[in-house]
Amino acid sequence: MTYETFARKYRPKNFQQVVGQETVVKTLSNAIKLGRVSHAYIFAGSRGLGKTTIARIITKCLNCEEGITENPCGKCENCREIEKGSFPDMYEIDAASNRGIDDIRTIRDNVSYAPIKGRYKVYIIDEAHMLTREAFNALLKTLEEPPPNNIFILATTELHKIPDTIRSRCQTFIFKPPTKKQITEYLKRILEEEGIEYEKDALQLISEASNGGVRDAASILDQAVIYGGGQVKKETTAQLLGVIPEEITKNFLLALKNKDIKEMVKIVEKLDREGYDITVFWNQILSKIHKHMINLLTEEKSDIFEKNDIEYLIYTNDIFKKGYLEAKNFFDKKDILQLSILKLRFMKNLVPLKEIIEKGITVQEKREEKPKEKKFDLQKAILKAGKEAGGIVAGALKNANIKEEDDRFVIMVDKTIADLITDKLEIIKKHFPKPVVIEEIQIKTERKKPKKRDEAVDKVLELFQGKIISYKEE
């Protein structure tokens, strides 16, 4: 017989079993109760929070044989088929592999048909942000004029990639990670249902390792039961998760207190050599530093640090946190984390704000340089003014004589076209930094004197009785 994992076996079957999504659950339950179910929803949030699970629960609520209800029976044929994923009116589409326009067109053609077995057809599009632009456009037409008895639920881990045109036609719900306490209670319920012995500290370790993912927590719990030989103990769970023994983290914090750089570097080196995940160790250290700071500020007590260490811890926390983020994307994490430790050696060079004030150290303010004024380009202004004025004016401006005086620009044009230029003067002015005036002038045109006929040419013409067709000047 095939083993059913905790993540599948204890997948919530109704709204009451959903972990940590109180706002979403309450809103959707009321919508079903009041008969105000939308034709389209977007469920957004990180993986393993219950987006597709709640989509299935909605499908059960609308298609339960006992009637539309926020509390489906879970026993009728429709409810059982929905849980198995075999209900003919529930379509689960993975947009990561079915992301093209043809896949969406198939859905669009299908919505015009009545439900086969239930009251509503529900389309659950997982990883909806993976759809192509063309697919989104095809889906948009369906969402604009939704046929009756069809509901679309788009689940996504990247809401910002869903086009605004789609979002504006859907009701959006943001799924937030549940608290560690809620996840611990969920794990506790599973173990009690299974009759498995456990230690509460082990469940807390799993809750922290899941990073808020309910499905991930259930999967880790499965592994912990197997690794622990049918029990969930703190020691075996810590080994499974690669959690660093408490003694090692305490030694590191003592070295931090004593500013023993060499010892801290050696601890990281040893952990890496022994095969521990040092990013897990670093995360533990960050968590403990934060805890000690809070204790010193609220209860004024710590078993390692003193109150005058708070400033030192704040700077250390900042340096270590940056190192942690850098190490996550670096192939040799040990080097990055050891470098973070070495940075503590130079912390003494930081000057406290109090000392700056007491010693009267002044900080010279950097003056902003004034942007250089752009030099006026007359030729560019003429071209722009001519382009906007158009027609004859453009050519006239291009050939005009323009001179710049102290307080104005003078455009000298022949009096025969002065009126045309004057009509466009308001347009021309916009392109000059100073007032513009038109000055009429008389442009004299000299007639070319006919050139003296070449005697040789005349003789040729007379001899052959020809004529001049064209004349090229030299």
N, C-alpha and C positions, 0 to 999 in steps of 0.2 A: 504494500500500500504506500502511495506517495505521501511524504510528509508535508503537511501544510505549515508554512512558516507563520510566526506570530504576526508579522506585518499584514499577511493576508487573512489569517484567521480572526484577528481582532481589529480588522478594518471597521470603522463605525458604520452601523447599519441604519441608524436614525440620528436625528439632530441631537438627542440627549447624550449620545456617546461621543460626539465630536469634542476634541480636546483643544481648548484655548481660543476658540473663534466665536466668543459670545455675541459680539455685535453682528457679525454676519448671520449667525444662526437665528438670532431674534428677529432681524429684519426680514429674512426669507420666510420664517415661520409665520410671521404676521401677514406677509404678502399672500401666502397660500390661504391662510385663514380668512382674509378679507377679499379674496378673489381678485387680487391686484398683481398677478404674476406678469412680469415684463416678457416681451418676445425675445429679448437678447440681454445677456449678461457678460461681463468680463470679470474673471476671477484672477487676481494678480498677487503674486507673492513667491517667495523662494520655494524650492522643492520640498516635498514631504510634509506640507502643512494641511493637506486635505482638500485641495481644489477639485480634483476629479471625484473624490469621495462624496463631497457635498453635491456635486452635479448629479451623481447617481441617486443620492437621497431625494433630490428634487424630482427626478424622474419617477421614483417610487411614489412620492406624495401625489403626483398628478395622475398616475396610472394604476394605483392600488385598486383591486377589485371591490373593496369596501367603499370606495368613493374618494373624491379629492379631500385630502386631509394632511395636516402637518405632522401626524403620527401614523405613518403607514403600518399595516399589520405585520409585514415581513414574512407572512406565512402563505399568502395566496400565490397562485402560479406566476402572475405578473411580477410580484415582488421578488420571488425566488430567481426568476429569469434575469431580472435587472441586476441582482447581486452576482450572478454568474457571468453577466455580460453577454447573454444570448437573447435578450429581449428584442424582437424585430423592429420596434419603434424607437430604439435607442441606438444612435450611430456614434461610435467613438472613433474619431479621426486623429491620427498622429500627423500633425502638420510638418514635422521634421522630415518625414519621408513621403508625404502626400501634400506637397506644397504648391503645386502648379494650378494653372487656370482650369485645366480639364477636370481636376478633382473637384473643384468648387462648382463647375458647371454641372457635374453629376448631381451634386447636392441641390443646386438650383432647380434642376429638372425634376428632382424627387419631391420637393416641397409642395408641388401642386397636387399630389396624390393624398388621399385621406389616410389616417393611421391604419395599420393592418390589424392590430390587436387592442391597443390602448386608446386613450382619449387624446393624447398628445404625442407628437414625434419630437424627440429631443436630440439635438446635434451637439456633441461635446467635442470641441476642437482643441486638442492638447498642443502645447507649444505653438500657440497661434501666431506668435511673432515671427515664426519661420516662413509664413506664407509669402509668396512673391507679390510684387506690386500689382501685377495683372490679376492675381487671385483675389487680392483684397478688393480691387475694383469690381470684380464679378460678384463677390460676397456683398458689397455695398448695395448693389441693386436689389438684392433679396431683403436686406435689412431695412431699406427705404420703404418697401411695400411688402411687409411680411404677410404671407398667407396665414389664415387662422389655424390654430392648433399645431403650430410649429414654434419651437423654442431653441434658440442658439445660445450655447455657453462656451465662451472662449477662455481657455486657461493659459496663462502665460507667466513666465518668470522674468520677463523683460517688458514691462508695461510701456516704456518709452518708445518701443519699436512698433507699437500698434498705431496706425495712422489716426489722426484727429477725426477724420471723417467717419471712421468706424466707431471710435470712442464716444462720439457725440450721439450715436444712435443706440448705445448700450448703457445699462446700469453697471457701474464699476464697483467692485468690492475688493478692498485691500486685505489680504490675509497676513496677519502678524504672527511671529513666532510665539508659542506659548511660554510661560515661565518655567524655570527648572522644577519648581514645586509641582506644577501641573503635569509635567512629563513624568516626574517621579511617581506621582499618584497613579498615572496611567500604567506604568510598568508594574507597580505594586498590584494593581487590579488583575493584570495578566497572570502574574505569578500565583496569586491566590486562587484564580480560576483553575490554573494548571496543578495546584497543590505542590509547588516547588519551594523549597527553603531558600531564604535569601537574607542578606544583611543590608540594612538601610543605606549604609555608607557606599555599598557597591552600586546601588541604584542611583545615588547622587553622582558617582563617577560616570555612569552611563549617560545620565542627563546632561552633564557638562560636555561629554564627548560628542553628543548628538548635534550641538550647535543650534538647538531649537527645532530640529526636524523630528516630528513624531514618528514618521515611518523609519527614519534612520535609527531612532532610539529602540524601536521594536526589533530591528534587524541586529543591532549590537547585542540586545538582550538574548536573542536566539544563540548567538555565538558564545556569549558568556555562560549560558546554561550548559552548552556542549563542552566548552573548555573547562568548566568547573565540575564536570562529571555529574551533572544533574542538579547542581546547587549553584547559587550565585553568591559567592563570597567576595569580600573586599580584596583580599590578597590575589586571588586568581583573576578577578576582573581587572585589577591594576596591571597585572602581567600581560593580559590580553591587549589592553589599551596602550601599553607602553608607558604607563604612568611611572614617573621617577620616584623611588623610595623617599619617604619623608626625611630620613636622616641626611640624604644627599642635598636636598633643597635647603635644609636648615644649615648645613655646613657652608653652603654657598652664601646664604644671607648673613651668616656670622663673618665671613670673609668680606662681604660688602660693607658691613658695619665697621670693620677694622681697616677698610680701604686697602685690603690685601689683593692687589691686582693679579699678582702671580698665582695665588691660590685659586682665584676664580677662573683664570685661563686654564689651569690644570684640570679643574673639575669638568669643564666643557670638553676638553681634549679626551679625558677618560671616558665620559659618557658616549662620545662619538665612536671611540675605539671599541667599546663594548656593545655597539649596535643599537643604542637607544635612539629614539627620535628626539633630537635635541630641540626641535621647534615645540614639541610637547613640553619639554622641560622649561623652555623659555617662557611659554605661556603660563606655566605654573608659577614661575618666579614673578612675572608681571602681576598675576593675581594676588600673590602673597605680599608684594610690595604695596599694592593698592590697599589690601586689608590692614597692613600695619599702619599706613598713613591715616586711614579712617579711624582706627582704634586710638591713635595718638591724639587726633583732633577732637574726638567725641568722648572717649573714656579716659584719655590721657594715660594709657598704659599699653605696653608691648613687651613681650618676653625677650626681644632682641634689641630693638631700637629705643632711643630716648627722644624727648620732645624737641631737643635742639638738632635732631637729625632730619626733621621734616623737610627743610629746604633742600638738603642733600638728596633725600628720597624723591622729591618732586623732579629735580633735574635728572636723576638716575632713571626714573620711570619714563621720562620723555626720551632719553637716549636709547633705552632698551626697547621701547615701543617702536621707534623708527627702525632699529636693527631687526626687530621681528618682522616688520612689513617688508623690508628689503630682502631678508633671508628667504621668505616664501617664494620669491621669484628668482632665486639665485641657485646655481647648481651645487656650490659648496657652502652650505648653510653655516657650517662651523666657522669658517673664516669671517663671515659677516658678524656673527655673534661675538666672537673673540675681539673683533675690532671695536664693537660697542663697549666692551669692557675696558679696552685700552683708552678709549675716549675719556673715561672717568679720571684718568691721571691728569688731564688738563683742566679739570673742573675748577681747580684752585685759581685759574686765571680769570674766572668770572668775577666781576665786581658787583657786590650786592647793591641794590637801589639805595638802601639806607646809607651805605658808605659814600655813594655818589653825592647824596644830599649833604651829608655831614662835612665832607671835604670840599664842597663847593665846586665840584668838577663840572665844567660846562661842556655841553655838546653843541658844536657849531652846526647850525642848520644849513643844509645844502640849498643854495639859492637856485631857483629855477631859471634857466636861461630863457630870455625872451626869444620867441621864434623870429627868425630873420624875415624882414618884410620882402615880399616878392617884388622883383623888379618888373615895372610895367612894360609889357611887350606890345608896342604900337602895331606892328605888322599883324600880330595875332588878333588884336582888337578890331582892326579893319576887316579882316577876313570873317570874324564872327558877326560883326555888324552887317556886313554885306550879305552874308548867308541868311540872316534873319530878315533883312529888308527885302532881299530878292530882286529879280528883274534887272532893269537898266541900272538901278542904284548900286547893285553889287559891282558891276563893271566900272561905274563912275568912281566909286570909292577906291577901287583897286588902282586906278590911274590918277587919282587926285593927288594934289600937293598938300600935305598936312604938316603944319608946324605947331610945336608946343611952346606956349608962352608961360609966364609965371602962374597965371590964374586961369588959363583956358587952353583949349585946342582950337585951331583955326583950320577949317577945311576949305581950300580954294578950288572952286569949280567954275567951269564956263557958264556964263549967264543963261545959256540956252537950256541947261539941265538943272539950274539952281533950284527951281520950284520943285522938281521931283525929289531932290535931296532934302529940301526943307520939309516936305510932307512926311518924310521918314525920320525926321530929326529926333523924335522921342525914342524911337527904337535904337538909333545910333548912340544916343547919350548913355544908355545903360551899360555900354561896353567901355566907357572912358571914365577915369577917376576924377576928371575935372570938367567944368562946363564946356560945351561944344558950340561953336558959331560957324555959320556959313558965310563965306566971302566970295562975291561974284567977281570974275575976271574975264577979260577978253582974250581968248586964245587965238593968236594969228596963225593962219595956215599958209605957208608959202607954196606957190605953184612951182612945180618943177619945169625948168626951161627945157625945151626940146633940144636934144643933143644934135650937134652938127652932123649932117649926113656924111658918111664915109664915101669918098669918090669911087673907091674900088667897088663898093656895094652897088652904087648907081650904075656903073658900067656893066656889072653882071646882070642886073635887072633888065637893062636895055638890051643886052645881047640875047638873053634867053626869054625876053618878054615875061618876066616873073613878077612876083609881089612878096612883100615881107609878111610872114605869118606871125612871128613872135620875135621879141627883141630881148636879149638877156644882157642886164647891166653887169659890168665888170666890177 
